[in-house]
Amino acid sequence: MRAPFQVIVFPYYFYGGELKVLIGKRFDDGYWQAISGGGENDEKPLLSAKRELKEEAGIEGGEWLVLDSKCMLPKIYYEGFERWGDDIYVIPEYAFATKVGSEVKRSDEHAELRWVNIETANELLKYGSNKIALWELSQRVYL
C-alpha cells in the first residue's frame, strides 16, 4: 500500500566544475520533474528515495543528502489516498540528493531523462518544490 508521503530525488555529479542534475519528463503529463514517488507500506522516506532512484533511473546513489526542503501536497493527487483515512488532508514531500555517475537507464514512467545544469533545470521543472530543493542542493554542494 502507498504510504502517505512523497519523495523527490536529485541525482547529481560535476562535469568540468559544473553541477549537473538528472530530471525526468513524465509520459503521463509531459512535465519535467525530479525523480519522485511515494513510500510503500512501512518504508521510511530515505529508503523510498533510494528505491525510486533505482526504479526510475536504474542507478544507486552514494553520499546521500537529506535536504531541508519540504512541502505539503493535497492527498487527492495520489492514487489510493482513500485508504489513508479521513484525518489526512495533505502529505509531506521529502527532498533528497545523491552523488552518482552519469549512466542512467530510463523507466517506462519517463519519456526522457536528461542531465542538465541548474539554469536549464530551473527553466524545465514544473513544480516549485522541485525548484526550491534544487536551489538548496546547489547551495550545499558549492559551499
HELIX and SHEET records of a PDB file:
HELIX    1   1 PRO A   45  ALA A   57  1                                  13    
HELIX    2   2 LYS A   75  TYR A   77  5                                   3    
HELIX    3   3 PHE A   81  TRP A   84  5                                   4    
HELIX    4   4 ILE A  118  LEU A  124  1                                   7    
HELIX    5   5 GLY A  128  TYR A  142  1                                  15    
SHEET    1   A 4 TRP A  32  GLN A  33  0                                        
SHEET    2   A 4 GLU A  18  ARG A  26 -1                                        
SHEET    3   A 4 ARG A   2  TYR A  15 -1                                        
SHEET    4   A 4 ILE A  35  GLU A  40 -1                                        
SHEET    1   B 5 TRP A  32  GLN A  33  0                                        
SHEET    2   B 5 GLU A  18  ARG A  26 -1                                        
SHEET    3   B 5 ARG A   2  TYR A  15 -1                                        
SHEET    4   B 5 VAL A  90  LYS A  99  1                                        
SHEET    5   B 5 GLY A  62  PRO A  74 -1                                        
SHEET    1   C 3 TRP A  32  GLN A  33  0                                        
SHEET    2   C 3 GLU A  18  ARG A  26 -1                                        
SHEET    3   C 3 HIS A 110  ASN A 117 -1                                        
END                                                                             
